[in-house]
Amino acid sequence: TDGLLSLPYVEKLSSKLESLSKPYSLIQPLFRSSNLQYGWHTIDDDIQDLNILIDYLINNRNHLLSIILMGHSTGCQDIIHYLRQHKKHPKIHRVILQGPVSDRQYLSTLSSTKDQLDYCLNHLENKKEWLPRYLHDPPLTIERCLSLNQENSIEDLFSSDLSDEQLKNIYENIETPITWIWSKQDEYVPDNIKDQVENFVKNKLANKTDSTFLLLEKADHVVNDQQEQIYLIEHIIQLILSSDI
């Protein structure tokens, strides 16, 4: 549901990147699914939009040496989905995931989710249709509702109850280094599994070679805390400098 400049640290990050001796440009895409339009689009649509952007940059930026993809929330799902389709893109040297939380595990705590799923499962023949407004507003298709809520769906990439076999299927062939940035106070992680999920991300998702894990102790989902924003940005800058790209 995020749009342009919706995250509080974006402008600070952009300024810092431009100040580097080998400056980076921060480009924030506006996908078809941005803002409240996510409900009638899929992450496959997001990947199409991302492919168009990457192709444009490669073909029109003459001095482009490398690309670092950074996703927030659903943007993290987009990036993992993209990497599963593009095993090793020569221009993409690293990806950064900030707020990679499980929609399924969060939505399962909401009283409205069961009625939504019951409706979807009874209308599988019409997956492109919207749920009635009394069940969900803004508009949400049956297809997207199932994608957000069902185990092992195309978007179920960060749930702490996924089996080792499911995780292997998702991540085994991804070769691009991943930095996982985790907010300890993320309000979209159910309280009763917060510690479990943090350990899962740190020890199972971020345990691949060249992957790193950063814990923001005081940060919420969007990193509103200003000190944590500074820490986050400094870490990103160090990643760039240490990579020599």
Residue, then its C-alpha position, 0 to 999 in steps of 0.5 A: t500500500d506504499g507510494l512515493l516517499s511513504l517511508p520516513y528515511v527515503e529522502k535521507l538515504s537519497s542524500k547520503l547516496e548522492s554524497l558518495s565519491k561514487p554516487y548512487s541515485l535512489i530511484q523509487p518506482l511507482f508500480r501499478s499495485s502501489n497505494l490502494q491498488y494492490g488488491w487488484h494486482t499480483i506480484d507478477d504484475d510487480i515483477q513485470d513493472l520491475n523488469i521494465l524499470i531495470d531494462y530501461l536503466i540498463n539501456n538508457r544509463n550509459h555509465l550504469l555499473s550496478i544496481i542494488l534493489m531494496g524492498h520494503s514490506t511487500g517489496c521484499q516479496d517482489i524482490i525474492h520473487y524476482l530473484r527466483q526468476h532471474k538466478k543471477h542478473p549481471k547488474i544486480h550485485r545485492v538486494i536489501l530487504q527491510g521489513p520482510v514480514s509474513d502477511r499470512q501470519y499477521l492476517s491470521t490474527l485478524s477476525s475478518t480473515k476467516d470470513q474472507l477466506d471462506y468466501c474465496l474458497n467458495h468462489l474459486e471459479n471467479k478468482k479475478e472477481w472482487l470480494p464484497r465490500y463488506l468483507h474488504d475495502p479497498p477492492l481486493t480480488i479473490e486471487r490476491c486474497l488467497s495469495l496473501n493468506q494461503e500457506n506456500s502461496i506465491e507470496d508466502l516467503f517469510s512465514s516462520d512455520l514454513s518447512d525446510e523443504q519449502l524454504k529450500n524450494i524458495y531460496e536454494n537457487i538464489e545467488t544474489p547476496i541478500t541483506w535482511i533488515w529486521s525491526k524488533q518492534d514491527e507491529y505486523v509480527p504477532d506478539n506471541i511469535k516475535d522472538q521466534v520470527e526474529n530467530f527464524v529470519k536471522n538463523k534460517l533466512a539470513n544464513k546463506t553465504d554472502s547474506t547479512f542480518l541487521l537488527l533494528e532494536k527500536a524500529d517499527h515496520v517503517v523505521n520511524d525512530q530517527q536514530e534507527q534510520i541513521y543506523l539503517i542508512e549507515h549500514i547500507i552505505q557500508l554495504i556499498l563501500s565494502s562491495d566496491i561496486 
